[in-house]
């Protein structure tokens, strides 16, 4: 027998089921609350509301735990490739060699993009923000692969095969679009990659290949890129992932749902945080580079200055992703031998925060956005491209949640509200107002 929570409303008692997750998380099932009482809950920002049951990612912000399908983020970042993690997130298990090779082959066979997409890209001014371009191009892909209406019971084509086709198309084409957006911003010719390279290896080649030089792989950069993409691959029910699920719940296509997710990620409070870190570092540099001055401003409650890249909305301790990517950032900086005042400022801020009692007591440690921004800066990726790189990493997570939502036959998302506007009013003719 299920445990119950009792809710007393106007001397009436309602019994609500308690739902327990596999990691002992407990929730109150209010799915029939309105039907049984004509009352709804109010939870701005859905901070206390579970929108679904999911088997993809477990996150414990108090303990600093992040796991994909039961695997620790630490072990995956150390031992797995990004494509292995993508398969894991989407299909629930790590792939064997045959499965992984098939996925890579299918991706490579679907990586060619219609030349008309290139023409669409060329219509954007170079000043256009890369996230806006990526969202638009992702949406434009729908026109070149129209959504086929197919039910779960279709005999024409299995639904799983249909979804796999869409998933492969997206995993194949988004990296190329990301690389193209980057190259156009840098004034470089567009690159189509190399069929014989691995997934992450191909991404780095498409982004950094110079037209007049033979491309040489840098293992340190590829390893750092692999870790960055893995660490960004999913993060439970965040703003962009929830957007993908709610758009997909209308039976919108995978391409349309992911395009919406990209737009949600664009916001400064979400994926735009790593871009904001570099903007802050640039501002400190222009002011003279005195990090102690800005640390004092950050501690002053009356000062509007905000220290970007420190602390996290979910993690109440150290961001587990930050510990991993800090090591990768140090390796990249050492390998490239970069002498950049911006990165020197970043190192100084990091050291002061880790030693300052104010930040230690409040657990305001450098987060994944802080270190990822440093790596992207070292690779000479423009600030405006940082969130695009975030989107590239988050792609498997969005796909996994879209697939899970579809397979679970979740109902269309339709939040309620508490109306606080005017009551019924009489209309007056314009001459009488």
Helices and strands as residue ranges (DSSP letters): E 4-9, E 12-20, E 26-28, H 33-37, G 44-46, E 57-60, E 65-68, E 71-72, H 73-79, H 82-91, H 97-109, H 115-123, H 130-144, H 159-186, H 199-208, H 219-231, H 239-248, H 254-265, H 273-286, H 291-299, H 320-336, H 341-355, H 357-361, H 368-378, G 383-385, H 386-407, G 430-432
